[in-house]
Amino acid sequence: MTSGRNPARMIAGARILLELDESAGPASDRAVVADRIGVSEATVYLVAKRYTESVPRR
């Protein structure tokens, strides 16, 4: 049985990406996103960086 840490990280990552989504308008600053979700600014940066590196360019 797992401790549940990985699912919690996945949920936090999804919430970060939703906060950074610019399809409905400009995204908030990293500090604001980090405060809303309860993570560090570095975590917001790393999640965004990992996402942009994994998405194929058009």
mmJSON file of the N, C-alpha and C atoms, coordinates in Angstrom:
{"data_MODEL":{"atom_site":{
"group_PDB":["ATOM","ATOM","ATOM","ATOM","ATOM","ATOM","ATOM","ATOM","ATOM","ATOM","ATOM","ATOM","ATOM","ATOM","ATOM","ATOM","ATOM","ATOM","ATOM","ATOM","ATOM","ATOM","ATOM","ATOM","ATOM","ATOM","ATOM","ATOM","ATOM","ATOM","ATOM","ATOM","ATOM","ATOM","ATOM","ATOM","ATOM","ATOM","ATOM","ATOM","ATOM","ATOM","ATOM","ATOM","ATOM","ATOM","ATOM","ATOM","ATOM","ATOM","ATOM","ATOM","ATOM","ATOM","ATOM","ATOM","ATOM","ATOM","ATOM","ATOM","ATOM","ATOM","ATOM","ATOM","ATOM","ATOM","ATOM","ATOM","ATOM","ATOM","ATOM","ATOM","ATOM","ATOM","ATOM","ATOM","ATOM","ATOM","ATOM","ATOM","ATOM","ATOM","ATOM","ATOM","ATOM","ATOM","ATOM","ATOM","ATOM","ATOM","ATOM","ATOM","ATOM","ATOM","ATOM","ATOM","ATOM","ATOM","ATOM","ATOM","ATOM","ATOM","ATOM","ATOM","ATOM","ATOM","ATOM","ATOM","ATOM","ATOM","ATOM","ATOM","ATOM","ATOM","ATOM","ATOM","ATOM","ATOM","ATOM","ATOM","ATOM","ATOM","ATOM","ATOM","ATOM","ATOM","ATOM","ATOM","ATOM","ATOM","ATOM","ATOM","ATOM","ATOM","ATOM","ATOM","ATOM","ATOM","ATOM","ATOM","ATOM","ATOM","ATOM","ATOM","ATOM","ATOM","ATOM","ATOM","ATOM","ATOM","ATOM","ATOM","ATOM","ATOM","ATOM","ATOM","ATOM","ATOM","ATOM","ATOM","ATOM","ATOM","ATOM","ATOM","ATOM","ATOM","ATOM","ATOM","ATOM","ATOM","ATOM","ATOM","ATOM","ATOM"],
"id":[1,2,3,4,5,6,7,8,9,10,11,12,13,14,15,16,17,18,19,20,21,22,23,24,25,26,27,28,29,30,31,32,33,34,35,36,37,38,39,40,41,42,43,44,45,46,47,48,49,50,51,52,53,54,55,56,57,58,59,60,61,62,63,64,65,66,67,68,69,70,71,72,73,74,75,76,77,78,79,80,81,82,83,84,85,86,87,88,89,90,91,92,93,94,95,96,97,98,99,100,101,102,103,104,105,106,107,108,109,110,111,112,113,114,115,116,117,118,119,120,121,122,123,124,125,126,127,128,129,130,131,132,133,134,135,136,137,138,139,140,141,142,143,144,145,146,147,148,149,150,151,152,153,154,155,156,157,158,159,160,161,162,163,164,165,166,167,168,169,170,171,172,173,174],
"type_symbol":["N","C","C","N","C","C","N","C","C","N","C","C","N","C","C","N","C","C","N","C","C","N","C","C","N","C","C","N","C","C","N","C","C","N","C","C","N","C","C","N","C","C","N","C","C","N","C","C","N","C","C","N","C","C","N","C","C","N","C","C","N","C","C","N","C","C","N","C","C","N","C","C","N","C","C","N","C","C","N","C","C","N","C","C","N","C","C","N","C","C","N","C","C","N","C","C","N","C","C","N","C","C","N","C","C","N","C","C","N","C","C","N","C","C","N","C","C","N","C","C","N","C","C","N","C","C","N","C","C","N","C","C","N","C","C","N","C","C","N","C","C","N","C","C","N","C","C","N","C","C","N","C","C","N","C","C","N","C","C","N","C","C","N","C","C","N","C","C","N","C","C","N","C","C"],
"label_atom_id":["N","CA","C","N","CA","C","N","CA","C","N","CA","C","N","CA","C","N","CA","C","N","CA","C","N","CA","C","N","CA","C","N","CA","C","N","CA","C","N","CA","C","N","CA","C","N","CA","C","N","CA","C","N","CA","C","N","CA","C","N","CA","C","N","CA","C","N","CA","C","N","CA","C","N","CA","C","N","CA","C","N","CA","C","N","CA","C","N","CA","C","N","CA","C","N","CA","C","N","CA","C","N","CA","C","N","CA","C","N","CA","C","N","CA","C","N","CA","C","N","CA","C","N","CA","C","N","CA","C","N","CA","C","N","CA","C","N","CA","C","N","CA","C","N","CA","C","N","CA","C","N","CA","C","N","CA","C","N","CA","C","N","CA","C","N","CA","C","N","CA","C","N","CA","C","N","CA","C","N","CA","C","N","CA","C","N","CA","C","N","CA","C","N","CA","C","N","CA","C","N","CA","C"],
"label_alt_id":[null,null,null,null,null,null,null,null,null,null,null,null,null,null,null,null,null,null,null,null,null,null,null,null,null,null,null,null,null,null,null,null,null,null,null,null,null,null,null,null,null,null,null,null,null,null,null,null,null,null,null,null,null,null,null,null,null,null,null,null,null,null,null,null,null,null,null,null,null,null,null,null,null,null,null,null,null,null,null,null,null,null,null,null,null,null,null,null,null,null,null,null,null,null,null,null,null,null,null,null,null,null,null,null,null,null,null,null,null,null,null,null,null,null,null,null,null,null,null,null,null,null,null,null,null,null,null,null,null,null,null,null,null,null,null,null,null,null,null,null,null,null,null,null,null,null,null,null,null,null,null,null,null,null,null,null,null,null,null,null,null,null,null,null,null,null,null,null,null,null,null,null,null,null],
"label_comp_id":["MET","MET","MET","THR","THR","THR","SER","SER","SER","GLY","GLY","GLY","ARG","ARG","ARG","ASN","ASN","ASN","PRO","PRO","PRO","ALA","ALA","ALA","ARG","ARG","ARG","MET","MET","MET","ILE","ILE","ILE","ALA","ALA","ALA","GLY","GLY","GLY","ALA","ALA","ALA","ARG","ARG","ARG","ILE","ILE","ILE","LEU","LEU","LEU","LEU","LEU","LEU","GLU","GLU","GLU","LEU","LEU","LEU","ASP","ASP","ASP","GLU","GLU","GLU","SER","SER","SER","ALA","ALA","ALA","GLY","GLY","GLY","PRO","PRO","PRO","ALA","ALA","ALA","SER","SER","SER","ASP","ASP","ASP","ARG","ARG","ARG","ALA","ALA","ALA","VAL","VAL","VAL","VAL","VAL","VAL","ALA","ALA","ALA","ASP","ASP","ASP","ARG","ARG","ARG","ILE","ILE","ILE","GLY","GLY","GLY","VAL","VAL","VAL","SER","SER","SER","GLU","GLU","GLU","ALA","ALA","ALA","THR","THR","THR","VAL","VAL","VAL","TYR","TYR","TYR","LEU","LEU","LEU","VAL","VAL","VAL","ALA","ALA","ALA","LYS","LYS","LYS","ARG","ARG","ARG","TYR","TYR","TYR","THR","THR","THR","GLU","GLU","GLU","SER","SER","SER","VAL","VAL","VAL","PRO","PRO","PRO","ARG","ARG","ARG","ARG","ARG","ARG"],
"label_asym_id":["A","A","A","A","A","A","A","A","A","A","A","A","A","A","A","A","A","A","A","A","A","A","A","A","A","A","A","A","A","A","A","A","A","A","A","A","A","A","A","A","A","A","A","A","A","A","A","A","A","A","A","A","A","A","A","A","A","A","A","A","A","A","A","A","A","A","A","A","A","A","A","A","A","A","A","A","A","A","A","A","A","A","A","A","A","A","A","A","A","A","A","A","A","A","A","A","A","A","A","A","A","A","A","A","A","A","A","A","A","A","A","A","A","A","A","A","A","A","A","A","A","A","A","A","A","A","A","A","A","A","A","A","A","A","A","A","A","A","A","A","A","A","A","A","A","A","A","A","A","A","A","A","A","A","A","A","A","A","A","A","A","A","A","A","A","A","A","A","A","A","A","A","A","A"],
"label_entity_id":["1","1","1","1","1","1","1","1","1","1","1","1","1","1","1","1","1","1","1","1","1","1","1","1","1","1","1","1","1","1","1","1","1","1","1","1","1","1","1","1","1","1","1","1","1","1","1","1","1","1","1","1","1","1","1","1","1","1","1","1","1","1","1","1","1","1","1","1","1","1","1","1","1","1","1","1","1","1","1","1","1","1","1","1","1","1","1","1","1","1","1","1","1","1","1","1","1","1","1","1","1","1","1","1","1","1","1","1","1","1","1","1","1","1","1","1","1","1","1","1","1","1","1","1","1","1","1","1","1","1","1","1","1","1","1","1","1","1","1","1","1","1","1","1","1","1","1","1","1","1","1","1","1","1","1","1","1","1","1","1","1","1","1","1","1","1","1","1","1","1","1","1","1","1"],
"label_seq_id":[1,1,1,2,2,2,3,3,3,4,4,4,5,5,5,6,6,6,7,7,7,8,8,8,9,9,9,10,10,10,11,11,11,12,12,12,13,13,13,14,14,14,15,15,15,16,16,16,17,17,17,18,18,18,19,19,19,20,20,20,21,21,21,22,22,22,23,23,23,24,24,24,25,25,25,26,26,26,27,27,27,28,28,28,29,29,29,30,30,30,31,31,31,32,32,32,33,33,33,34,34,34,35,35,35,36,36,36,37,37,37,38,38,38,39,39,39,40,40,40,41,41,41,42,42,42,43,43,43,44,44,44,45,45,45,46,46,46,47,47,47,48,48,48,49,49,49,50,50,50,51,51,51,52,52,52,53,53,53,54,54,54,55,55,55,56,56,56,57,57,57,58,58,58],
"pdbx_PDB_ins_code":[null,null,null,null,null,null,null,null,null,null,null,null,null,null,null,null,null,null,null,null,null,null,null,null,null,null,null,null,null,null,null,null,null,null,null,null,null,null,null,null,null,null,null,null,null,null,null,null,null,null,null,null,null,null,null,null,null,null,null,null,null,null,null,null,null,null,null,null,null,null,null,null,null,null,null,null,null,null,null,null,null,null,null,null,null,null,null,null,null,null,null,null,null,null,null,null,null,null,null,null,null,null,null,null,null,null,null,null,null,null,null,null,null,null,null,null,null,null,null,null,null,null,null,null,null,null,null,null,null,null,null,null,null,null,null,null,null,null,null,null,null,null,null,null,null,null,null,null,null,null,null,null,null,null,null,null,null,null,null,null,null,null,null,null,null,null,null,null,null,null,null,null,null,null],
"Cartn_x":[0.848,0.0,0.89,0.477,1.269,0.81,1.658,1.355,0.478,0.277,-0.566,0.186,1.479,2.234,2.217,2.402,2.418,1.087,-0.07,-1.322,-1.452,-0.989,-1.065,-0.204,0.964,1.824,1.167,0.529,-0.139,-1.261,-2.017,-3.106,-2.555,-1.497,-0.883,-0.366,0.262,0.753,-0.367,-1.465,-2.62,-3.196,-3.271,-3.796,-2.885,-1.577,-0.63,-0.841,-0.948,-1.131,-2.459,-3.499,-4.779,-4.659,-3.94,-3.745,-2.926,-2.0,-1.134,-1.726,-2.862,-3.51,-3.913,-3.481,-3.759,-4.865,-5.589,-6.638,-7.815,-8.005,-9.102,-8.616,-7.353,-6.797,-5.408,-4.789,-3.42,-3.367,-2.293,-2.098,-1.549,-1.774,-1.237,0.264,0.917,2.343,2.576,3.802,4.151,3.925,4.243,4.084,2.621,1.725,0.298,-0.188,0.23,-0.151,0.365,1.617,2.205,1.432,1.055,0.314,-1.074,-1.751,-3.092,-3.075,-2.034,-1.989,-1.265,-0.429,0.289,1.587,2.257,3.551,4.535,5.799,6.801,6.786,7.363,7.477,8.344,9.343,10.211,9.415,8.474,7.638,6.803,6.234,5.445,6.331,7.531,8.462,8.807,9.131,9.543,8.411,7.198,6.051,5.808,5.853,5.644,6.747,7.983,9.113,8.978,8.648,8.499,7.377,6.294,5.176,5.579,6.226,6.588,7.61,8.453,9.422,8.786,7.667,7.036,6.009,5.549,4.535,5.22,4.808,5.418,5.097,6.06,5.85,5.081,4.294,3.488,4.121],
"Cartn_y":[-1.183,0.0,1.241,2.281,3.509,4.502,5.475,6.465,7.598,7.67,8.721,9.968,9.974,11.176,11.457,10.431,10.644,11.202,10.657,11.268,12.727,13.052,14.436,15.339,14.846,15.625,15.8,14.754,14.841,15.873,15.884,16.847,18.264,18.452,19.784,20.239,19.333,19.68,20.069,19.335,19.658,21.018,21.296,22.586,23.73,23.5,24.521,24.801,23.747,23.937,24.63,24.313,25.007,26.491,26.806,28.218,28.966,28.268,28.908,28.925,28.294,28.235,29.639,30.022,31.364,31.388,30.308,30.275,31.182,31.489,32.352,33.738,34.016,35.312,35.142,36.245,36.157,35.397,34.659,33.887,34.786,34.376,35.098,34.875,35.699,35.523,34.212,33.716,32.458,32.533,33.662,33.804,33.674,34.234,34.16,32.717,32.067,30.667,29.792,29.992,29.196,29.382,30.616,30.898,30.255,30.326,29.73,28.228,27.58,26.117,25.603,26.427,26.011,25.292,25.726,25.169,26.321,25.992,27.04,27.564,28.735,29.288,28.391,27.764,26.861,25.672,25.179,24.072,24.502,25.692,26.209,26.304,26.829,26.956,25.592,24.631,23.307,22.557,22.67,22.011,22.615,23.94,24.61,24.247,24.212,23.868,22.437,21.508,20.105,19.955,20.698,20.622,21.163,22.311,22.9,22.052,21.339,20.458,19.182,18.775,17.513,17.69,18.9,19.153,19.378,18.645,18.86,20.25,20.844,22.182,22.049,23.07,23.068,23.923],
"Cartn_z":[0.0,0.0,0.0,-0.699,-0.77,0.289,0.548,1.577,1.062,-0.247,-0.803,-1.196,-1.096,-1.433,-2.928,-3.727,-5.169,-5.671,-5.275,-5.722,-5.273,-4.085,-3.617,-4.491,-4.898,-5.796,-7.156,-7.634,-8.93,-8.885,-7.813,-7.671,-7.579,-6.811,-6.697,-8.059,-8.801,-10.129,-11.072,-11.002,-11.844,-11.465,-10.18,-9.74,-10.191,-10.141,-10.604,-12.084,-12.877,-14.32,-14.621,-13.866,-14.065,-13.734,-12.681,-12.312,-13.352,-14.012,-15.001,-16.411,-16.58,-17.894,-18.338,-19.515,-20.021,-21.083,-21.25,-22.27,-21.925,-20.64,-20.228,-19.833,-20.051,-19.697,-19.127,-18.741,-18.224,-16.896,-16.717,-15.488,-14.391,-13.171,-12.014,-11.906,-11.115,-10.851,-10.12,-10.233,-9.56,-8.055,-7.466,-6.012,-5.606,-6.394,-6.104,-6.261,-7.331,-7.568,-6.43,-6.04,-4.958,-3.66,-3.37,-2.143,-2.175,-3.301,-3.419,-3.209,-3.72,-3.69,-2.452,-1.863,-0.665,-0.977,-2.044,-2.416,-2.573,-2.791,-2.97,-4.409,-4.587,-5.934,-6.805,-6.206,-6.952,-7.498,-6.713,-7.178,-8.372,-8.311,-9.436,-10.674,-10.509,-11.628,-12.211,-11.355,-11.832,-12.52,-11.999,-12.643,-14.016,-14.1,-15.391,-16.374,-15.896,-16.759,-17.268,-16.369,-16.757,-17.792,-17.59,-18.532,-19.902,-19.942,-21.237,-21.98,-21.235,-21.902,-22.405,-21.849,-22.25,-23.372,-23.588,-24.615,-25.951,-26.984,-28.293,-28.851,-29.495,-30.084,-31.378,-31.669,-32.896,-33.933],
"occupancy":[1.0,1.0,1.0,1.0,1.0,1.0,1.0,1.0,1.0,1.0,1.0,1.0,1.0,1.0,1.0,1.0,1.0,1.0,1.0,1.0,1.0,1.0,1.0,1.0,1.0,1.0,1.0,1.0,1.0,1.0,1.0,1.0,1.0,1.0,1.0,1.0,1.0,1.0,1.0,1.0,1.0,1.0,1.0,1.0,1.0,1.0,1.0,1.0,1.0,1.0,1.0,1.0,1.0,1.0,1.0,1.0,1.0,1.0,1.0,1.0,1.0,1.0,1.0,1.0,1.0,1.0,1.0,1.0,1.0,1.0,1.0,1.0,1.0,1.0,1.0,1.0,1.0,1.0,1.0,1.0,1.0,1.0,1.0,1.0,1.0,1.0,1.0,1.0,1.0,1.0,1.0,1.0,1.0,1.0,1.0,1.0,1.0,1.0,1.0,1.0,1.0,1.0,1.0,1.0,1.0,1.0,1.0,1.0,1.0,1.0,1.0,1.0,1.0,1.0,1.0,1.0,1.0,1.0,1.0,1.0,1.0,1.0,1.0,1.0,1.0,1.0,1.0,1.0,1.0,1.0,1.0,1.0,1.0,1.0,1.0,1.0,1.0,1.0,1.0,1.0,1.0,1.0,1.0,1.0,1.0,1.0,1.0,1.0,1.0,1.0,1.0,1.0,1.0,1.0,1.0,1.0,1.0,1.0,1.0,1.0,1.0,1.0,1.0,1.0,1.0,1.0,1.0,1.0,1.0,1.0,1.0,1.0,1.0,1.0],
"B_iso_or_equiv":[0.0,0.0,0.0,0.0,0.0,0.0,0.0,0.0,0.0,0.0,0.0,0.0,0.0,0.0,0.0,0.0,0.0,0.0,0.0,0.0,0.0,0.0,0.0,0.0,0.0,0.0,0.0,0.0,0.0,0.0,0.0,0.0,0.0,0.0,0.0,0.0,0.0,0.0,0.0,0.0,0.0,0.0,0.0,0.0,0.0,0.0,0.0,0.0,0.0,0.0,0.0,0.0,0.0,0.0,0.0,0.0,0.0,0.0,0.0,0.0,0.0,0.0,0.0,0.0,0.0,0.0,0.0,0.0,0.0,0.0,0.0,0.0,0.0,0.0,0.0,0.0,0.0,0.0,0.0,0.0,0.0,0.0,0.0,0.0,0.0,0.0,0.0,0.0,0.0,0.0,0.0,0.0,0.0,0.0,0.0,0.0,0.0,0.0,0.0,0.0,0.0,0.0,0.0,0.0,0.0,0.0,0.0,0.0,0.0,0.0,0.0,0.0,0.0,0.0,0.0,0.0,0.0,0.0,0.0,0.0,0.0,0.0,0.0,0.0,0.0,0.0,0.0,0.0,0.0,0.0,0.0,0.0,0.0,0.0,0.0,0.0,0.0,0.0,0.0,0.0,0.0,0.0,0.0,0.0,0.0,0.0,0.0,0.0,0.0,0.0,0.0,0.0,0.0,0.0,0.0,0.0,0.0,0.0,0.0,0.0,0.0,0.0,0.0,0.0,0.0,0.0,0.0,0.0,0.0,0.0,0.0,0.0,0.0,0.0],
"pdbx_formal_charge":[null,null,null,null,null,null,null,null,null,null,null,null,null,null,null,null,null,null,null,null,null,null,null,null,null,null,null,null,null,null,null,null,null,null,null,null,null,null,null,null,null,null,null,null,null,null,null,null,null,null,null,null,null,null,null,null,null,null,null,null,null,null,null,null,null,null,null,null,null,null,null,null,null,null,null,null,null,null,null,null,null,null,null,null,null,null,null,null,null,null,null,null,null,null,null,null,null,null,null,null,null,null,null,null,null,null,null,null,null,null,null,null,null,null,null,null,null,null,null,null,null,null,null,null,null,null,null,null,null,null,null,null,null,null,null,null,null,null,null,null,null,null,null,null,null,null,null,null,null,null,null,null,null,null,null,null,null,null,null,null,null,null,null,null,null,null,null,null,null,null,null,null,null,null],
"auth_seq_id":[1,1,1,2,2,2,3,3,3,4,4,4,5,5,5,6,6,6,7,7,7,8,8,8,9,9,9,10,10,10,11,11,11,12,12,12,13,13,13,14,14,14,15,15,15,16,16,16,17,17,17,18,18,18,19,19,19,20,20,20,21,21,21,22,22,22,23,23,23,24,24,24,25,25,25,26,26,26,27,27,27,28,28,28,29,29,29,30,30,30,31,31,31,32,32,32,33,33,33,34,34,34,35,35,35,36,36,36,37,37,37,38,38,38,39,39,39,40,40,40,41,41,41,42,42,42,43,43,43,44,44,44,45,45,45,46,46,46,47,47,47,48,48,48,49,49,49,50,50,50,51,51,51,52,52,52,53,53,53,54,54,54,55,55,55,56,56,56,57,57,57,58,58,58],
"auth_comp_id":["MET","MET","MET","THR","THR","THR","SER","SER","SER","GLY","GLY","GLY","ARG","ARG","ARG","ASN","ASN","ASN","PRO","PRO","PRO","ALA","ALA","ALA","ARG","ARG","ARG","MET","MET","MET","ILE","ILE","ILE","ALA","ALA","ALA","GLY","GLY","GLY","ALA","ALA","ALA","ARG","ARG","ARG","ILE","ILE","ILE","LEU","LEU","LEU","LEU","LEU","LEU","GLU","GLU","GLU","LEU","LEU","LEU","ASP","ASP","ASP","GLU","GLU","GLU","SER","SER","SER","ALA","ALA","ALA","GLY","GLY","GLY","PRO","PRO","PRO","ALA","ALA","ALA","SER","SER","SER","ASP","ASP","ASP","ARG","ARG","ARG","ALA","ALA","ALA","VAL","VAL","VAL","VAL","VAL","VAL","ALA","ALA","ALA","ASP","ASP","ASP","ARG","ARG","ARG","ILE","ILE","ILE","GLY","GLY","GLY","VAL","VAL","VAL","SER","SER","SER","GLU","GLU","GLU","ALA","ALA","ALA","THR","THR","THR","VAL","VAL","VAL","TYR","TYR","TYR","LEU","LEU","LEU","VAL","VAL","VAL","ALA","ALA","ALA","LYS","LYS","LYS","ARG","ARG","ARG","TYR","TYR","TYR","THR","THR","THR","GLU","GLU","GLU","SER","SER","SER","VAL","VAL","VAL","PRO","PRO","PRO","ARG","ARG","ARG","ARG","ARG","ARG"],
"auth_asym_id":["A","A","A","A","A","A","A","A","A","A","A","A","A","A","A","A","A","A","A","A","A","A","A","A","A","A","A","A","A","A","A","A","A","A","A","A","A","A","A","A","A","A","A","A","A","A","A","A","A","A","A","A","A","A","A","A","A","A","A","A","A","A","A","A","A","A","A","A","A","A","A","A","A","A","A","A","A","A","A","A","A","A","A","A","A","A","A","A","A","A","A","A","A","A","A","A","A","A","A","A","A","A","A","A","A","A","A","A","A","A","A","A","A","A","A","A","A","A","A","A","A","A","A","A","A","A","A","A","A","A","A","A","A","A","A","A","A","A","A","A","A","A","A","A","A","A","A","A","A","A","A","A","A","A","A","A","A","A","A","A","A","A","A","A","A","A","A","A","A","A","A","A","A","A"],
"auth_atom_id":["N","CA","C","N","CA","C","N","CA","C","N","CA","C","N","CA","C","N","CA","C","N","CA","C","N","CA","C","N","CA","C","N","CA","C","N","CA","C","N","CA","C","N","CA","C","N","CA","C","N","CA","C","N","CA","C","N","CA","C","N","CA","C","N","CA","C","N","CA","C","N","CA","C","N","CA","C","N","CA","C","N","CA","C","N","CA","C","N","CA","C","N","CA","C","N","CA","C","N","CA","C","N","CA","C","N","CA","C","N","CA","C","N","CA","C","N","CA","C","N","CA","C","N","CA","C","N","CA","C","N","CA","C","N","CA","C","N","CA","C","N","CA","C","N","CA","C","N","CA","C","N","CA","C","N","CA","C","N","CA","C","N","CA","C","N","CA","C","N","CA","C","N","CA","C","N","CA","C","N","CA","C","N","CA","C","N","CA","C","N","CA","C","N","CA","C","N","CA","C","N","CA","C"],
"pdbx_PDB_model_num":[1,1,1,1,1,1,1,1,1,1,1,1,1,1,1,1,1,1,1,1,1,1,1,1,1,1,1,1,1,1,1,1,1,1,1,1,1,1,1,1,1,1,1,1,1,1,1,1,1,1,1,1,1,1,1,1,1,1,1,1,1,1,1,1,1,1,1,1,1,1,1,1,1,1,1,1,1,1,1,1,1,1,1,1,1,1,1,1,1,1,1,1,1,1,1,1,1,1,1,1,1,1,1,1,1,1,1,1,1,1,1,1,1,1,1,1,1,1,1,1,1,1,1,1,1,1,1,1,1,1,1,1,1,1,1,1,1,1,1,1,1,1,1,1,1,1,1,1,1,1,1,1,1,1,1,1,1,1,1,1,1,1,1,1,1,1,1,1,1,1,1,1,1,1]
}}}
